[in-house]
Amino acid sequence: MTAESDRSLLDRLRHGDEAAFDEIFRTWYTALVRASETILRERAIAEEVVQEVMLELWRRRDGLDPSGSAQAYLFQATRNRALNHLRHLQVRRRSAVHLVVDEAREASAPSMVVAGEIAVALRDALDALTPRCRQVFELSRVHGLKYSEIAETLGVSVKAVEAQMGKALRTMRERLAPWLPAGGRL
């Protein structure tokens, strides 16, 4: 699709043309789902994210920049929604850690107390990371993304991801040293 036809479609959409919306949807849906799935690693969730983005496009059609690009808007919105979904999952996981810590306090078994202490130490170690280091660490270790996928997701080079991951691992090793075996591997 040319930039001119993209702007024309966007202009028609801004004026409430449902056919333009349908054409935008058909043109970009599959590529957006692929992009979202790269970040989320789940096809069904990726499809939900893209459907939400498309719905939001229709809702906000009046306020769209007439000189903008539907493609750029859609890919940025999809990326942002996918990352927000990952952040939401992180919040839920952190809440689960708090529940484990609370349960550990209630339990009298020493292993439960140790598990709670480790959970607190892990949370403190994660909190010690800079936001970018933490984001790279979580995308790699929690979500299983490869460095190249993280670089693409964050819009940085693979070398930048490697540097941030190195910093994150050093900090985590230092903070968690009392809990790690002699090898100190994460």
C-alpha atoms as one frame of an Amber mdcrd trajectory, in Angstrom:
protein
   0.000   0.000   0.000   1.389   3.407  -0.957   1.676   6.265   1.502  -0.861
   8.213  -0.551  -3.469   5.441  -0.509  -2.789   4.928   3.217  -3.520   8.632
   3.870  -6.592   8.478   1.644  -7.949   5.528   3.607  -7.213   7.336   6.865
  -9.029  10.439   5.617 -12.064   8.383   4.609 -11.984   6.661   7.999 -11.874
  10.028   9.784 -15.142  10.864   8.021 -16.801   7.643   9.215 -16.442   5.542
   6.054 -17.005   1.956   7.190 -15.653   0.573   3.909 -12.341   2.331   4.609
 -12.269   0.786   8.084 -12.994  -2.629   6.575 -10.163  -2.205   4.066  -7.718
  -1.109   6.787  -8.775  -4.082   8.898  -8.323  -6.584   6.064  -5.012  -5.037
   4.976  -3.281  -4.916   8.359  -4.953  -7.486  10.622  -2.701 -10.467   9.830
   0.546  -8.474  10.056  -0.567  -6.876  13.328  -1.419 -10.257  14.841   2.040
 -11.550  13.858   3.697  -8.504  15.445   1.643  -8.877  18.604   2.280 -12.624
  18.762   6.032 -11.973  18.575   5.736  -9.982  21.790   3.093 -12.034  23.596
   3.908 -15.570  22.397   0.198 -16.475  22.379  -1.877 -16.346  19.215  -5.268
 -15.978  20.921  -4.097 -13.106  23.130  -2.387 -11.466  20.128  -5.661 -11.598
  18.194  -7.542 -10.038  21.137  -4.975  -7.245  21.338  -5.303  -6.464  17.626
  -9.095  -6.528  17.810  -8.928  -4.028  20.690  -6.585  -1.833  18.638  -8.944
  -1.931  15.660 -11.921  -1.088  17.862  -9.994   1.817  19.356  -9.063   2.994
  15.838 -12.754   3.182  14.987 -13.616   4.945  18.261 -10.852   7.538  17.828
 -11.249   8.030  14.090 -12.324  11.681  14.479  -9.092  12.607  16.258  -6.663
  10.902  13.885  -3.891  13.001  12.387  -4.849  13.637   8.732  -1.201  13.621
   7.689  -0.491  10.438   9.675  -0.180   6.866   8.550  -2.705   4.153   9.397
   0.094   1.591   9.272   2.316   3.506  11.709  -0.591   4.171  14.064  -1.726
   0.546  14.052   1.703  -0.988  14.612   2.571   1.451  17.407  -0.822   0.959
  19.089  -0.484  -2.830  18.792   3.027  -2.786  20.249   1.900  -0.559  23.136
  -1.139  -2.728  23.916   0.919  -5.910  23.814   3.517  -4.435  26.170   0.725
  -3.197  28.454  -0.644  -6.730  28.515   2.790  -8.029  29.572   2.971  -5.343
  32.287  -0.467  -6.385  33.518   0.725  -9.995  33.754   3.753  -8.785  35.721
   1.504  -6.972  38.193  -0.503 -10.161  38.640   2.694 -12.164  39.171   3.976
  -9.652  41.720   0.663  -9.894  43.529   1.057 -13.664  43.547   4.523 -13.241
  45.097   2.952 -11.147  47.859   0.404 -13.900  48.446   3.187 -16.473  48.701
   5.015 -14.249  51.184   1.836 -13.828  53.248   1.216 -17.581  53.228   4.832
 -18.181  54.200   4.424 -15.927  57.245   1.412 -17.933  58.339   3.139 -21.283
  57.879   5.308 -22.635  60.622   7.449 -24.905  58.438  10.995 -23.537  58.011
  10.957 -24.246  54.257   7.967 -21.930  53.834   9.757 -19.190  55.747  12.846
 -19.601  53.550  10.664 -19.513  50.415   9.139 -16.262  51.630  12.552 -14.771
  52.333  13.754 -15.744  48.870  10.652 -14.184  47.298  11.312 -10.935  49.161
  15.001 -10.996  48.190  14.047 -11.583  44.550  11.544  -8.725  44.586  14.150
  -6.417  46.180  16.754  -7.465  43.584  14.302  -6.733  40.756  13.459  -3.361
  42.316  17.188  -2.506  42.352  17.341  -2.714  38.549  16.894   0.344  36.364
  13.571   0.308  34.494  15.232  -0.623  31.180  17.365  -3.383  32.786  14.305
  -4.784  34.499  12.276  -4.707  31.292  15.013  -6.537  29.360  15.499  -9.069
  32.181  11.770  -9.827  32.439  11.275 -10.110  28.677  14.169 -12.584  28.579
  13.772 -14.600  31.769  10.028 -14.361  32.454   8.645 -14.289  28.908  11.406
 -16.283  27.215  12.083 -13.816  24.390  15.372 -14.022  22.495  17.684 -11.016
  22.523  16.802 -10.216  18.906  13.085 -10.286  19.753  13.634  -8.027  22.759
  15.644  -5.626  20.602  12.839  -5.511  18.040  10.170  -5.070  20.727  12.012
  -2.228  22.447  13.364  -0.628  19.283  17.021  -0.948  20.319  20.028  -2.886
  19.060  20.849  -6.435  20.123  24.095  -5.075  21.626  22.039  -2.702  23.825
  19.933  -5.652  24.985  23.077  -7.661  25.743  24.542  -4.756  27.744  21.324
  -4.268  29.754  21.055  -8.016  30.393  24.663  -8.117  31.606  23.967  -5.287
  34.053  20.778  -6.978  35.217  22.482 -10.325  35.817  25.368  -8.717  37.713
  22.956  -6.849  39.974  20.793  -9.926  40.509  23.846 -12.089  41.359  25.095
  -9.503  43.864  21.702  -9.076  45.525  20.858 -12.776  45.598  24.338 -14.080
  46.511  23.235 -15.357  49.949  20.529 -17.490  48.303  22.512 -18.852  45.352
  24.589 -22.033  45.378  28.355 -21.591  45.226  28.281 -21.238  41.411  26.069
 -18.154  41.611  24.260 -18.807  38.304  20.878 -17.293  37.499
